[in-house]
Amino acid sequence: MATAEVVSPKVETHPHVEPVIQAMSMNTLSTDDFDPKKHIEFTPPANTLSMSDLKLPEGTGVSPFAVSDPFQLFTQEAVLRMRAEIFSKEVLENCKYSSNLAQCQLRGFAAKYAPFVYDAWKNPETLAIISKIAGVALVTEMDFEIAHINISVKSEKQKAEELEAYLDRKLTEDDEGIAGCPWEDDKPIVDWHTDSYPFVCVTMLSDCTNMIGGETALRTGDGDVVKVRGPQMGCAVVLQGRYIEHQALRALGSTERVTMVTSFRPKCHTFRDDTVLTTVRPISVLSELYYQFSEYRLEILEERIRNQLKAMRDAERSGRKFNTKALKAFLHDQEMFLAHMNKEMIDDEFVIKGSIDDSHLLSDFTKNKRKGIE
């Protein structure tokens, strides 16, 4: 893949973050394995939006589903167990990343350092819940993308100052009958982007009792913005994020906002796989990312070839004429599948850590906003 010359931004791949969030002691928590009967507390979402509701072109995505309302997924005990693993010394020291999209993220830790988190997302009951909401049978994208963590932290002083500034601004706007740019758009936790993977489930791991804001903003097909309210602790939102531009808006009234993002793809090999690595390549251990990406893609190809070979043999045994056009169409599709896979695996030396380009953006608005053009 040809690469354009780019200048690396001044970001740290493993940034230093003051320990506003302290690691929790496992001594005060149960050490039982993940048990869906004990740790899942599912309440179906009150509403979902379709891709057509967001005025996106027909055929966009792999399911008519777009996004769900927040819904209860995990118990409080499950969330506390997850936080204890996530903020362990091993994870904070070895799995912290930063980019020009988000300042503090934890990635690629679940399989090695967080067995409870890993088992929670691999559990068949969890997968069945996410699949039913998404309208298609799903599996986790790959182990490296289980429980990606976005973190925003501030001191009590910063929290108070932001709240005071927000209330002063709101009072002025109410008195004068005007409204400027929404405050939460000034410094989003994660800026405008599309996800690298077809579906995500975003789970809130912070106490949102006094939180103002924290929504997810979605850009519709006609350029409007729809906001989905942020979930409460233990609640989640499912989004077909590969095909919808969105951003995580900042929140006031709390010292932290910690969300867990787990990515999914269709289970069936007949579905197209539009996975890209644009937004994850610069914030990953490439050897792990490329291996897992290659492994599941080649497994899909293996299954497709096996099914095609069976269909050819069945046709031959039943005396039917060999279908040249059908095979050539199949081969063309697999050539495209392999070409896409090859394109996404940029040579290691050309990947700039922490630098995510705008090729994942869909609209001119978000591309211009990224470049600072209003």
N, C-alpha and C positions, 0 to 999 in steps of 0.2 A: 504494500500500500504506500502510495506517495505521501510524503509528509511535508507540510509547510513549515517554514522556519518560524518558530515562536520564541517568545521571551518568557522565561520562567518567572512567575510572580513570587513575591517574597512571602512564601508560606512554608510552614514546617510540616513535614510528613508526620512526625510524631511530636505535636506541640506540647508545651508545658502548660498545664492548667492548675491553678491553685486549688487545693483540695477543699472546695466549698462543700462538695458531697463526700462524706466520709464513708469508707468501707464499713459494711455492717458485719457484725460478728455472727458467724454461723452457730455459735454456742446458744444463742437465744431462740433459734429457729429449729423446726423439725428437720431431720435429715432423710426423711422418706423419699423414695423415688417419685417421679411425677406420676400422679394417679388421676385420670380424668374425672373419676367420681368425687374426688376430694378437691381438685384444683381447677376444674372448669365449672363456671357458673354462667352458662350461656342463656342470654335472652335475645331473641331475634331482633334485628333492626326494625324500627317503626316504619322506615321508608327507604327506598333505593331510587336512584336516578339512572336512566338508561343513556346510552350514547346519543340517541335521538333527542332526549330531553336537553342534552348539552349542545344540540344543533351541530353535531359532528357528522361528516359525510357518511352515507350508508356504506356499510362494509368496513368501517373503521374498527379495528380491534378484532379479537377472536371470540367475543361474546357481546350480546346486546347490552349487558350490564356495564355501568360506568362507575358508580360510587354508592356506598351505603351510608346511612346515618350511623352515628356511634352506637355500639351495642355492647352489653356486658359479655366478657369472654372469660376472664380469669378471676379467681377469688383473691382476696387481699393477701392471704397466706402465700399464694403462688407468686404474686407480685413481689412480696418481700424476699422470697427465696431467689427470684430472678435478680433483684437489685443486689443482693448479697454476692451473687456470682459475678455480676457485671462489674461491680466496683471493687472487686478483689485486687490485690496488689499485682498479681500476674497479668490480669487483663489491662489494667491501667498502665503498666510498664511496657507491655509488648504489643498492644493492639490499638493504640491511639493514633488517629490521623486528622489532618486538616487540609482544606482545599479552598479555592476561591468561591466555592458554593456554600461551604459550611465550615465553621471554625473548629468544632470539636466533635469527632465521631469515633466510635469504637467498632472495629470490624474483624471478622474472621476468627473469633475467639470461641464460639459455642462448642464446636466439636472437641477442642483441646482443654478448655478451662471451665466450661459451664454445662455440665451434664444435665442438670435440671432444665435449663433453657433449651438445650438441644432436644431432649426427649419431649418437651412440651410441644414443639413445632413439628416433630416427626410422628407424633401420636396419631393413629387413624381417626380418632374422634375429632381432634383439632382440624385435621385435613378435611374431614367430612363437613364440618361447619363452614369453613372458608369456601369450599367447593360449592356448597349449596347456595351461599350468598352470591358467589361469582357466576353461577349458572353453568359451570363447566367443571369437570373433575380435574383437580389440581394436585401437584406435588411441589415440594420445596424446590426452588431453582437449583441450588447447589449448596453444599455445607458452608462454604465461605460466606454466603449471603443469608445465613440464618441469624436473625437478631442483630442486624446493623443498628447501632445506637446513635441518635442525635442528641447532643447535650447543649443546653444553654443555662448558664449559672450566673448569679449576681449576688452581691452582698446585701445585707439588710439595708444599708445606707443607699445603695443604688436602687433597690426596690422602692424605697420611700421617695427618692428624688424623681424617679420615673412616674410614680403615681401622682405626685404633686404636679408635675409638668402636664400630665394628661388631664387632670381635673381643671387646672388653670386654662388650658387650651379649650376644653369642652365648654367651660363657663363662658369664655370669650365668644366662641362660635354660637352658643345658644343666645347670648345677649344681642349679638349683631346679626343673627339670622343667616350666617354664612357657614360653609363647610369647606375646609381645605382638603388636602391629600390625607387619607386616613392614616393615623399615627402608626398603626401596625405595619403599614407598607414601607416605613422608613428603613427599618433594619430587620428584614425577615430572618428567621433562624436558618432556613434553607431557601435560597433564591429560586427564581423561576427555572423550571427544568422539566424534562420528561424522564421517567425512570428507564433504566437499562433493561428491565424485565417486565413481562406482560402484566402481572398482578402484584400488588403489595398489600400486606395487612399491617397497619400502623397501630400499635398498642401503647397507651399512656401508662407510664410508670411513676408519675409524680402526682402529688396531692393537688388537685385543681380547685379546691373549695373556694379560695378567694381570687382565683385567676380571672383576669379580664383579657379577652382576645384568645390567641392560640389556635385560631381556626386554620383550616386548609383552604387556600384560594384556588379555584379551578378556572381556566380560561376556556370559554365556550367557542364553538365554531364561528360565531359571528362577532367575536372580539369582546363580549361582555365577561364579567367576572362573577362567578358564583362561589359563595363561601359555605363550607361545610363546618358546622360547629365542632370544636375540639372535644375529644372524649375525656371522660373522667378516669381516675385511676382504675386499672383493670379492664377498662373498656377499649374497644378497637374500632377501626374503620377499614373497610376493604375498598381498594381503588384499582381500576385498570390503568395503572399509571404510565405504562409504556406509550399510550396513545393520547394522553391528556396532559397539557401543560399545567403545572401546579406549583405552589410554593407554600412553605410552612411559615405562617405569620407569627410574629413575636407576641409574647404575652406579658401582662403586668400583674402585680399583686402576689408574686411568689419569687422565691430565690432560685428556683430551678424549673426547667421543663425538660424532662427526659422521655424520649419516645423510642420505642423498639420497632424497627421496620424489617419484616421478613418477606422475602420475595418468592413468588410462585410462577409456575408455567403449566400449560396443559399437560395432563398425564398421557393422553393418547398420542401416538406417533403420527397420526394422520393430520393433526392440527399443524398449522404453520407455526414456526418458532421465530419471532421477530426480535429475539434477544440481541442487544448490542452491549458493548463494554465501554461506551463513551464516558459515562459518568463514574465508572468504578475502576477503570484501568489505572488512573493516577493515584488511587488511594487503596491499593491492594498489594499483596505479595504476589507478584506476577506468576511465579512458578506454580503456586496453589491455584490462582484464578484460572490460568490457562489450562492447567491439567483438568480441573473439574469441568470447565466449559467444554473442552475437547471430549472428555469422557462421556458426558451425557449426550452431546451432539452425535458422536459416533455410535452410541447405543441406539439413538433414534434412527440413524441411517442403517444400522445393522438390522433393526426390526423391519424397516421399510423394504430393504432388499430381500429379507427372508420371506415377507408376505408376497412380494412381487414374484419371487421364484416359485412359491407355492401356487400362485395363480397361473403362471406359465405351465407348470407341470400338470396341474388339474386340467387345463385346456387341452394340452397335448394328449393326455390319457383319454379324454372324452371325444377325441377326434375332431376338435375344432381347429380352424385355420389360425396360424400364428398371427397375432395382431401387432404388426410392425409399428404402426402409428402410436399405439398405446404405450409400447415399450420406449419408443423414442421420446414421447412426452414425459414418461417417468424419468428417464435418464437426464432430460433437460432440467427437470425440477431438482434432481439431486445434484447436478452440476452447479445450479444456482445456490443450493443449500451449502455446498462445500466452498464455493467462492465467497459467500457471505462470512462463513466461519473463518476462512483464511484472512479476509479483510479485517476482521475484528481483532486478530492476534498480531498487533503491531510489535515489531522487534523491540526487545527490552530497552535497547540503547536509545530508542526514539521516544520513549514514554517519559514525560516530565512529571515528576512526583508533585502532586498537589495542584496541577494545572489542568482544568477541565475546559475544553473549548465549547463553542456554542452550536456544534453540529447536532446536538440532541434537541434543540429548540425548534418549534414548528412555525411560529408566527413571526412576522416582521416586527411586531410590537415588542415581543420579548427579546428578540435579537438586538433591536436598537436600544432597548433599555439596558441590556447587558453591556453595550458599548458606550452608554452614557448619552445616547441621543434621545431627546424627548420628541 
